[in-house]
Amino acid sequence: MPKTTKRGTAKQSELPSTLRRSDEKAQRTFAKAHDAAAEEYDDAERAHRVAYSALKHSYEKVGDHWEAKDEKGPSDAKAAGGRGTTADTAGGVDANASKSHLYDVAKRLDIPRRSTMTKDELVEAIEKENARRTRRAR
């Protein structure tokens, strides 16, 4: 089912809940990428993956919504490696961001013991907190 209207805006009813709580540009990015991929591949699951990939290039998940990244680019090893990689995804966390940025996100999410965490531990803690907040917001 198309995620955009004839005018190119995102259909709220067709968006994942985290995107409904995000800005209009994030919604439009996901919806247009989804529709283009659905038309190209005729595969709903693949269209969904393509849409999230496009979203993660410019946005990162913070809590229960998506926010624009300071710098565009792949968000984790899976995104950087392309379709054939076996690397893990960070679930919307910008794992390629600096430790300082990740610390700031963890601080906004009020993650305990963040000051003693390594970069990888910050990514994992943010990913868990994002999932927790998304579940709670549904």
Buried (B, 14 or more C-beta within 10 A) or exposed (E): EEBBEEEEBBBEEBBBEBBBBBBEEBBBBBBBBBBBBBEEEEEEEBBBBBBBBBBBBBBBBBBBBBBEBEEEEBBBBBBEEEEEEEEEBBBBBBBBBEEEBBBBBBEEBEBEEBEEBEBEBBBBBBBBBBBEBBEEEE
